[in-house]
Amino acid sequence: MSETEELERSGDDGDGVLTYRKWAAALREGTLLGQECSECRHVTAAPKVACAQC
């Protein structure tokens, strides 16, 4: 099982939050994950605590 699959199954961030750990594991496997602001819909390719656009 891949590290990304382990993180998804483990429930580390079951609330849907893109953590650095999950993002980095996916990147190592060749998958780029991103994040979309729920307010303005700005998309970023790296996890952020606050939206850079808002």
N, CA, C, O and CB atoms as a CASP TS submission, in Angstrom:
PFRMAT TS
TARGET T0000
AUTHOR 0000-0000-0000
METHOD Language model
MODEL 1
PARENT N/A
ATOM      1  N   MET     1       0.850  -1.179   0.000  1.00  0.00           N
ATOM      2  CA  MET     1       0.000   0.000   0.000  1.00  0.00           C
ATOM      3  C   MET     1       0.895   1.242   0.000  1.00  0.00           C
ATOM      4  O   MET     1       1.905   1.293   0.702  1.00  0.00           O
ATOM      5  CB  MET     1      -0.966  -0.002   1.230  1.00  0.00           C
ATOM      6  N   SER     2       0.511   2.234  -0.792  1.00  0.00           N
ATOM      7  CA  SER     2       1.314   3.454  -0.883  1.00  0.00           C
ATOM      8  C   SER     2       1.131   4.315   0.363  1.00  0.00           C
ATOM      9  O   SER     2       0.173   4.143   1.117  1.00  0.00           O
ATOM     10  CB  SER     2       0.937   4.255  -2.140  1.00  0.00           C
ATOM     11  N   GLU     3       2.062   5.241   0.567  1.00  0.00           N
ATOM     12  CA  GLU     3       1.982   6.131   1.722  1.00  0.00           C
ATOM     13  C   GLU     3       0.722   6.991   1.662  1.00  0.00           C
ATOM     14  O   GLU     3       0.098   7.243   2.693  1.00  0.00           O
ATOM     15  CB  GLU     3       3.226   7.023   1.796  1.00  0.00           C
ATOM     16  N   THR     4       0.346   7.439   0.477  1.00  0.00           N
ATOM     17  CA  THR     4      -0.870   8.245   0.332  1.00  0.00           C
ATOM     18  C   THR     4      -2.096   7.430   0.716  1.00  0.00           C
ATOM     19  O   THR     4      -2.978   7.927   1.415  1.00  0.00           O
ATOM     20  CB  THR     4      -1.009   8.768  -1.110  1.00  0.00           C
ATOM     21  N   GLU     5      -2.156   6.176   0.260  1.00  0.00           N
ATOM     22  CA  GLU     5      -3.282   5.315   0.605  1.00  0.00           C
ATOM     23  C   GLU     5      -3.332   5.063   2.106  1.00  0.00           C
ATOM     24  O   GLU     5      -4.413   5.038   2.695  1.00  0.00           O
ATOM     25  CB  GLU     5      -3.193   3.988  -0.151  1.00  0.00           C
ATOM     26  N   GLU     6      -2.171   4.877   2.730  1.00  0.00           N
ATOM     27  CA  GLU     6      -2.124   4.683   4.177  1.00  0.00           C
ATOM     28  C   GLU     6      -2.669   5.893   4.909  1.00  0.00           C
ATOM     29  O   GLU     6      -3.442   5.751   5.856  1.00  0.00           O
ATOM     30  CB  GLU     6      -0.700   4.397   4.631  1.00  0.00           C
ATOM     31  N   LEU     7      -2.274   7.082   4.479  1.00  0.00           N
ATOM     32  CA  LEU     7      -2.764   8.305   5.117  1.00  0.00           C
ATOM     33  C   LEU     7      -4.268   8.449   4.944  1.00  0.00           C
ATOM     34  O   LEU     7      -4.966   8.845   5.878  1.00  0.00           O
ATOM     35  CB  LEU     7      -2.053   9.531   4.544  1.00  0.00           C
ATOM     36  N   GLU     8      -4.771   8.132   3.762  1.00  0.00           N
ATOM     37  CA  GLU     8      -6.201   8.238   3.517  1.00  0.00           C
ATOM     38  C   GLU     8      -6.973   7.248   4.373  1.00  0.00           C
ATOM     39  O   GLU     8      -8.048   7.576   4.874  1.00  0.00           O
ATOM     40  CB  GLU     8      -6.507   8.011   2.042  1.00  0.00           C
ATOM     41  N   ARG     9      -6.446   6.047   4.549  1.00  0.00           N
ATOM     42  CA  ARG     9      -7.120   5.023   5.348  1.00  0.00           C
ATOM     43  C   ARG     9      -6.990   5.265   6.843  1.00  0.00           C
ATOM     44  O   ARG     9      -7.868   4.877   7.613  1.00  0.00           O
ATOM     45  CB  ARG     9      -6.568   3.664   5.011  1.00  0.00           C
ATOM     46  N   SER    10      -5.896   5.905   7.262  1.00  0.00           N
ATOM     47  CA  SER    10      -5.629   6.055   8.693  1.00  0.00           C
ATOM     48  C   SER    10      -6.533   7.071   9.359  1.00  0.00           C
ATOM     49  O   SER    10      -6.679   7.060  10.581  1.00  0.00           O
ATOM     50  CB  SER    10      -4.199   6.449   8.909  1.00  0.00           C
ATOM     51  N   GLY    11      -7.149   7.959   8.570  1.00  0.00           N
ATOM     52  CA  GLY    11      -8.022   8.960   9.152  1.00  0.00           C
ATOM     53  C   GLY    11      -7.266  10.145   9.725  1.00  0.00           C
ATOM     54  O   GLY    11      -7.842  10.929  10.480  1.00  0.00           O
ATOM     55  N   ASP    12      -5.974  10.300   9.384  1.00  0.00           N
ATOM     56  CA  ASP    12      -5.184  11.417   9.901  1.00  0.00           C
ATOM     57  C   ASP    12      -5.856  12.753   9.651  1.00  0.00           C
ATOM     58  O   ASP    12      -5.815  13.641  10.502  1.00  0.00           O
ATOM     59  CB  ASP    12      -3.806  11.416   9.278  1.00  0.00           C
ATOM     60  N   ASP    13      -6.473  12.902   8.491  1.00  0.00           N
ATOM     61  CA  ASP    13      -7.142  14.156   8.162  1.00  0.00           C
ATOM     62  C   ASP    13      -8.512  13.865   7.568  1.00  0.00           C
ATOM     63  O   ASP    13      -8.870  14.369   6.503  1.00  0.00           O
ATOM     64  CB  ASP    13      -6.292  14.995   7.182  1.00  0.00           C
ATOM     65  N   GLY    14      -9.257  13.051   8.274  1.00  0.00           N
ATOM     66  CA  GLY    14     -10.565  12.643   7.816  1.00  0.00           C
ATOM     67  C   GLY    14     -11.544  13.784   7.609  1.00  0.00           C
ATOM     68  O   GLY    14     -12.627  13.587   7.057  1.00  0.00           O
ATOM     69  N   ASP    15     -11.166  14.982   8.052  1.00  0.00           N
ATOM     70  CA  ASP    15     -12.056  16.126   7.881  1.00  0.00           C
ATOM     71  C   ASP    15     -11.909  16.761   6.506  1.00  0.00           C
ATOM     72  O   ASP    15     -12.530  17.789   6.239  1.00  0.00           O
ATOM     73  CB  ASP    15     -11.788  17.160   8.954  1.00  0.00           C
ATOM     74  N   GLY    16     -11.098  16.169   5.624  1.00  0.00           N
ATOM     75  CA  GLY    16     -10.947  16.688   4.274  1.00  0.00           C
ATOM     76  C   GLY    16      -9.889  17.772   4.126  1.00  0.00           C
ATOM     77  O   GLY    16      -9.728  18.332   3.042  1.00  0.00           O
ATOM     78  N   VAL    17      -9.176  18.071   5.187  1.00  0.00           N
ATOM     79  CA  VAL    17      -8.142  19.101   5.139  1.00  0.00           C
ATOM     80  C   VAL    17      -6.894  18.543   4.471  1.00  0.00           C
ATOM     81  O   VAL    17      -6.445  17.445   4.798  1.00  0.00           O
ATOM     82  CB  VAL    17      -7.813  19.620   6.557  1.00  0.00           C
ATOM     83  N   LEU    18      -6.341  19.297   3.541  1.00  0.00           N
ATOM     84  CA  LEU    18      -5.106  18.885   2.882  1.00  0.00           C
ATOM     85  C   LEU    18      -3.942  19.264   3.784  1.00  0.00           C
ATOM     86  O   LEU    18      -3.584  20.437   3.895  1.00  0.00           O
ATOM     87  CB  LEU    18      -4.963  19.542   1.468  1.00  0.00           C
ATOM     88  N   THR    19      -3.359  18.267   4.424  1.00  0.00           N
ATOM     89  CA  THR    19      -2.210  18.507   5.291  1.00  0.00           C
ATOM     90  C   THR    19      -0.919  18.450   4.480  1.00  0.00           C
ATOM     91  O   THR    19      -0.889  17.886   3.387  1.00  0.00           O
ATOM     92  CB  THR    19      -2.171  17.479   6.442  1.00  0.00           C
ATOM     93  N   TYR    20       0.129  19.026   5.014  1.00  0.00           N
ATOM     94  CA  TYR    20       1.424  18.969   4.343  1.00  0.00           C
ATOM     95  C   TYR    20       1.862  17.509   4.188  1.00  0.00           C
ATOM     96  O   TYR    20       2.402  17.131   3.148  1.00  0.00           O
ATOM     97  CB  TYR    20       2.488  19.779   5.132  1.00  0.00           C
ATOM     98  N   ARG    21       1.637  16.707   5.197  1.00  0.00           N
ATOM     99  CA  ARG    21       2.057  15.301   5.167  1.00  0.00           C
ATOM    100  C   ARG    21       1.379  14.554   4.014  1.00  0.00           C
ATOM    101  O   ARG    21       2.035  13.818   3.278  1.00  0.00           O
ATOM    102  CB  ARG    21       1.731  14.613   6.511  1.00  0.00           C
ATOM    103  N   LYS    22       0.071  14.745   3.861  1.00  0.00           N
ATOM    104  CA  LYS    22      -0.658  14.075   2.785  1.00  0.00           C
ATOM    105  C   LYS    22      -0.223  14.617   1.420  1.00  0.00           C
ATOM    106  O   LYS    22      -0.054  13.849   0.473  1.00  0.00           O
ATOM    107  CB  LYS    22      -2.179  14.254   2.972  1.00  0.00           C
ATOM    108  N   TRP    23      -0.043  15.929   1.320  1.00  0.00           N
ATOM    109  CA  TRP    23       0.379  16.563   0.075  1.00  0.00           C
ATOM    110  C   TRP    23       1.763  16.062  -0.345  1.00  0.00           C
ATOM    111  O   TRP    23       1.971  15.722  -1.510  1.00  0.00           O
ATOM    112  CB  TRP    23       0.389  18.093   0.229  1.00  0.00           C
ATOM    113  N   ALA    24       2.713  16.015   0.601  1.00  0.00           N
ATOM    114  CA  ALA    24       4.077  15.580   0.303  1.00  0.00           C
ATOM    115  C   ALA    24       4.118  14.105  -0.096  1.00  0.00           C
ATOM    116  O   ALA    24       4.860  13.733  -1.005  1.00  0.00           O
ATOM    117  CB  ALA    24       4.986  15.820   1.512  1.00  0.00           C
ATOM    118  N   ALA    25       3.334  13.269   0.568  1.00  0.00           N
ATOM    119  CA  ALA    25       3.298  11.838   0.232  1.00  0.00           C
ATOM    120  C   ALA    25       2.771  11.641  -1.184  1.00  0.00           C
ATOM    121  O   ALA    25       3.315  10.840  -1.944  1.00  0.00           O
ATOM    122  CB  ALA    25       2.419  11.059   1.243  1.00  0.00           C
ATOM    123  N   ALA    26       1.728  12.360  -1.537  1.00  0.00           N
ATOM    124  CA  ALA    26       1.179  12.252  -2.888  1.00  0.00           C
ATOM    125  C   ALA    26       2.178  12.753  -3.923  1.00  0.00           C
ATOM    126  O   ALA    26       2.322  12.150  -4.987  1.00  0.00           O
ATOM    127  CB  ALA    26      -0.132  13.037  -2.999  1.00  0.00           C
ATOM    128  N   LEU    27       2.863  13.843  -3.624  1.00  0.00           N
ATOM    129  CA  LEU    27       3.852  14.405  -4.546  1.00  0.00           C
ATOM    130  C   LEU    27       4.992  13.419  -4.810  1.00  0.00           C
ATOM    131  O   LEU    27       5.451  13.286  -5.945  1.00  0.00           O
ATOM    132  CB  LEU    27       4.414  15.716  -3.985  1.00  0.00           C
ATOM    133  N   ARG    28       5.448  12.727  -3.759  1.00  0.00           N
ATOM    134  CA  ARG    28       6.506  11.720  -3.923  1.00  0.00           C
ATOM    135  C   ARG    28       6.067  10.602  -4.863  1.00  0.00           C
ATOM    136  O   ARG    28       6.892   9.982  -5.535  1.00  0.00           O
ATOM    137  CB  ARG    28       6.900  11.130  -2.561  1.00  0.00           C
ATOM    138  N   GLU    29       4.763  10.352  -4.903  1.00  0.00           N
ATOM    139  CA  GLU    29       4.228   9.294  -5.767  1.00  0.00           C
ATOM    140  C   GLU    29       3.839   9.810  -7.145  1.00  0.00           C
ATOM    141  O   GLU    29       3.322   9.056  -7.970  1.00  0.00           O
ATOM    142  CB  GLU    29       3.026   8.648  -5.112  1.00  0.00           C
ATOM    143  N   GLY    30       4.083  11.086  -7.395  1.00  0.00           N
ATOM    144  CA  GLY    30       3.802  11.647  -8.709  1.00  0.00           C
ATOM    145  C   GLY    30       2.413  12.238  -8.876  1.00  0.00           C
ATOM    146  O   GLY    30       1.979  12.499  -9.998  1.00  0.00           O
ATOM    147  N   THR    31       1.714  12.451  -7.771  1.00  0.00           N
ATOM    148  CA  THR    31       0.375  13.035  -7.821  1.00  0.00           C
ATOM    149  C   THR    31       0.406  14.414  -7.184  1.00  0.00           C
ATOM    150  O   THR    31       0.865  14.577  -6.053  1.00  0.00           O
ATOM    151  CB  THR    31      -0.659  12.125  -7.108  1.00  0.00           C
ATOM    152  N   LEU    32      -0.084  15.406  -7.917  1.00  0.00           N
ATOM    153  CA  LEU    32      -0.140  16.760  -7.384  1.00  0.00           C
ATOM    154  C   LEU    32      -1.544  17.021  -6.855  1.00  0.00           C
ATOM    155  O   LEU    32      -2.513  17.009  -7.614  1.00  0.00           O
ATOM    156  CB  LEU    32       0.250  17.806  -8.467  1.00  0.00           C
ATOM    157  N   LEU    33      -1.648  17.257  -5.554  1.00  0.00           N
ATOM    158  CA  LEU    33      -2.921  17.596  -4.938  1.00  0.00           C
ATOM    159  C   LEU    33      -2.993  19.104  -4.781  1.00  0.00           C
ATOM    160  O   LEU    33      -1.962  19.769  -4.685  1.00  0.00           O
ATOM    161  CB  LEU    33      -3.096  16.883  -3.569  1.00  0.00           C
ATOM    162  N   GLY    34      -4.181  19.639  -4.756  1.00  0.00           N
ATOM    163  CA  GLY    34      -4.351  21.072  -4.594  1.00  0.00           C
ATOM    164  C   GLY    34      -5.449  21.383  -3.599  1.00  0.00           C
ATOM    165  O   GLY    34      -6.065  20.492  -3.015  1.00  0.00           O
ATOM    166  N   GLN    35      -5.674  22.669  -3.425  1.00  0.00           N
ATOM    167  CA  GLN    35      -6.632  23.141  -2.448  1.00  0.00           C
ATOM    168  C   GLN    35      -7.431  24.280  -3.073  1.00  0.00           C
ATOM    169  O   GLN    35      -6.866  25.131  -3.761  1.00  0.00           O
ATOM    170  CB  GLN    35      -5.923  23.597  -1.138  1.00  0.00           C
ATOM    171  N   GLU    36      -8.735  24.299  -2.840  1.00  0.00           N
ATOM    172  CA  GLU    36      -9.587  25.361  -3.358  1.00  0.00           C
ATOM    173  C   GLU    36     -10.241  26.091  -2.189  1.00  0.00           C
ATOM    174  O   GLU    36     -10.789  25.467  -1.280  1.00  0.00           O
ATOM    175  CB  GLU    36     -10.660  24.790  -4.327  1.00  0.00           C
ATOM    176  N   CYS    37     -10.178  27.417  -2.225  1.00  0.00           N
ATOM    177  CA  CYS    37     -10.797  28.246  -1.192  1.00  0.00           C
ATOM    178  C   CYS    37     -12.314  28.136  -1.293  1.00  0.00           C
ATOM    179  O   CYS    37     -12.878  28.271  -2.378  1.00  0.00           O
ATOM    180  CB  CYS    37     -10.347  29.726  -1.323  1.00  0.00           C
ATOM    181  N   SER    38     -12.961  27.895  -0.186  1.00  0.00           N
ATOM    182  CA  SER    38     -14.413  27.766  -0.190  1.00  0.00           C
ATOM    183  C   SER    38     -15.108  29.113  -0.359  1.00  0.00           C
ATOM    184  O   SER    38     -16.291  29.164  -0.697  1.00  0.00           O
ATOM    185  CB  SER    38     -14.878  27.106   1.091  1.00  0.00           C
ATOM    186  N   GLU    39     -14.385  30.196  -0.126  1.00  0.00           N
ATOM    187  CA  GLU    39     -14.977  31.531  -0.270  1.00  0.00           C
ATOM    188  C   GLU    39     -14.862  32.072  -1.688  1.00  0.00           C
ATOM    189  O   GLU    39     -15.871  32.426  -2.298  1.00  0.00           O
ATOM    190  CB  GLU    39     -14.317  32.495   0.691  1.00  0.00           C
ATOM    191  N   CYS    40     -13.635  32.142  -2.225  1.00  0.00           N
ATOM    192  CA  CYS    40     -13.420  32.787  -3.529  1.00  0.00           C
ATOM    193  C   CYS    40     -13.109  31.802  -4.651  1.00  0.00           C
ATOM    194  O   CYS    40     -13.021  32.195  -5.815  1.00  0.00           O
ATOM    195  CB  CYS    40     -12.294  33.781  -3.423  1.00  0.00           C
ATOM    196  N   ARG    41     -12.941  30.512  -4.306  1.00  0.00           N
ATOM    197  CA  ARG    41     -12.653  29.439  -5.266  1.00  0.00           C
ATOM    198  C   ARG    41     -11.241  29.498  -5.866  1.00  0.00           C
ATOM    199  O   ARG    41     -10.969  28.824  -6.859  1.00  0.00           O
ATOM    200  CB  ARG    41     -13.661  29.487  -6.379  1.00  0.00           C
ATOM    201  N   HIS    42     -10.347  30.292  -5.277  1.00  0.00           N
ATOM    202  CA  HIS    42      -8.952  30.334  -5.719  1.00  0.00           C
ATOM    203  C   HIS    42      -8.326  28.968  -5.460  1.00  0.00           C
ATOM    204  O   HIS    42      -8.550  28.368  -4.409  1.00  0.00           O
ATOM    205  CB  HIS    42      -8.152  31.469  -4.983  1.00  0.00           C
ATOM    206  N   VAL    43      -7.543  28.478  -6.415  1.00  0.00           N
ATOM    207  CA  VAL    43      -6.915  27.157  -6.308  1.00  0.00           C
ATOM    208  C   VAL    43      -5.415  27.321  -6.158  1.00  0.00           C
ATOM    209  O   VAL    43      -4.798  28.148  -6.830  1.00  0.00           O
ATOM    210  CB  VAL    43      -7.243  26.278  -7.542  1.00  0.00           C
ATOM    211  N   THR    44      -4.836  26.526  -5.269  1.00  0.00           N
ATOM    212  CA  THR    44      -3.391  26.519  -5.059  1.00  0.00           C
ATOM    213  C   THR    44      -2.902  25.083  -5.046  1.00  0.00           C
ATOM    214  O   THR    44      -3.648  24.169  -4.695  1.00  0.00           O
ATOM    215  CB  THR    44      -3.010  27.243  -3.739  1.00  0.00           C
ATOM    216  N   ALA    45      -1.642  24.884  -5.432  1.00  0.00           N
ATOM    217  CA  ALA    45      -1.105  23.525  -5.539  1.00  0.00           C
ATOM    218  C   ALA    45      -0.423  23.052  -4.259  1.00  0.00           C
ATOM    219  O   ALA    45      -0.025  21.890  -4.171  1.00  0.00           O
ATOM    220  CB  ALA    45      -0.127  23.452  -6.684  1.00  0.00           C
ATOM    221  N   ALA    46      -0.282  23.917  -3.280  1.00  0.00           N
ATOM    222  CA  ALA    46       0.343  23.527  -2.015  1.00  0.00           C
ATOM    223  C   ALA    46      -0.593  23.885  -0.860  1.00  0.00           C
ATOM    224  O   ALA    46      -1.317  24.877  -0.939  1.00  0.00           O
ATOM    225  CB  ALA    46       1.731  24.223  -1.839  1.00  0.00           C
ATOM    226  N   PRO    47      -0.585  23.089   0.209  1.00  0.00           N
ATOM    227  CA  PRO    47      -1.483  23.371   1.328  1.00  0.00           C
ATOM    228  C   PRO    47      -1.170  24.721   1.983  1.00  0.00           C
ATOM    229  O   PRO    47      -0.009  25.071   2.196  1.00  0.00           O
ATOM    230  CB  PRO    47      -1.391  22.254   2.366  1.00  0.00           C
ATOM    231  N   LYS    48      -2.214  25.452   2.291  1.00  0.00           N
ATOM    232  CA  LYS    48      -2.087  26.756   2.940  1.00  0.00           C
ATOM    233  C   LYS    48      -3.082  26.839   4.083  1.00  0.00           C
ATOM    234  O   LYS    48      -4.146  26.221   4.041  1.00  0.00           O
ATOM    235  CB  LYS    48      -2.314  27.912   1.930  1.00  0.00           C
ATOM    236  N   VAL    49      -2.727  27.607   5.103  1.00  0.00           N
ATOM    237  CA  VAL    49      -3.635  27.808   6.232  1.00  0.00           C
ATOM    238  C   VAL    49      -4.696  28.835   5.873  1.00  0.00           C
ATOM    239  O   VAL    49      -5.850  28.715   6.284  1.00  0.00           O
ATOM    240  CB  VAL    49      -2.859  28.254   7.487  1.00  0.00           C
ATOM    241  N   ALA    50      -4.303  29.849   5.103  1.00  0.00           N
ATOM    242  CA  ALA    50      -5.238  30.904   4.694  1.00  0.00           C
ATOM    243  C   ALA    50      -5.109  31.124   3.193  1.00  0.00           C
ATOM    244  O   ALA    50      -4.055  30.883   2.605  1.00  0.00           O
ATOM    245  CB  ALA    50      -4.968  32.233   5.471  1.00  0.00           C
ATOM    246  N   CYS    51      -6.186  31.581   2.588  1.00  0.00           N
ATOM    247  CA  CYS    51      -6.211  31.823   1.155  1.00  0.00           C
ATOM    248  C   CYS    51      -5.371  33.054   0.818  1.00  0.00           C
ATOM    249  O   CYS    51      -5.536  34.112   1.425  1.00  0.00           O
ATOM    250  CB  CYS    51      -7.659  31.999   0.660  1.00  0.00           C
ATOM    251  N   ALA    52      -4.478  32.908  -0.147  1.00  0.00           N
ATOM    252  CA  ALA    52      -3.620  34.026  -0.576  1.00  0.00           C
ATOM    253  C   ALA    52      -4.410  35.049  -1.376  1.00  0.00           C
ATOM    254  O   ALA    52      -4.025  36.217  -1.435  1.00  0.00           O
ATOM    255  CB  ALA    52      -2.440  33.511  -1.412  1.00  0.00           C
ATOM    256  N   GLN    53      -5.496  34.631  -1.987  1.00  0.00           N
ATOM    257  CA  GLN    53      -6.322  35.525  -2.798  1.00  0.00           C
ATOM    258  C   GLN    53      -7.233  36.382  -1.923  1.00  0.00           C
ATOM    259  O   GLN    53      -7.390  37.578  -2.168  1.00  0.00           O
ATOM    260  CB  GLN    53      -7.159  34.717  -3.795  1.00  0.00           C
ATOM    261  N   CYS    54      -7.828  35.774  -0.912  1.00  0.00           N
ATOM    262  CA  CYS    54      -8.756  36.513  -0.027  1.00  0.00           C
ATOM    263  C   CYS    54      -7.993  37.503   0.830  1.00  0.00           C
ATOM    264  O   CYS    54      -8.594  38.215   1.635  1.00  0.00           O
ATOM    265  CB  CYS    54      -9.554  35.541   0.877  1.00  0.00           C
TER
END
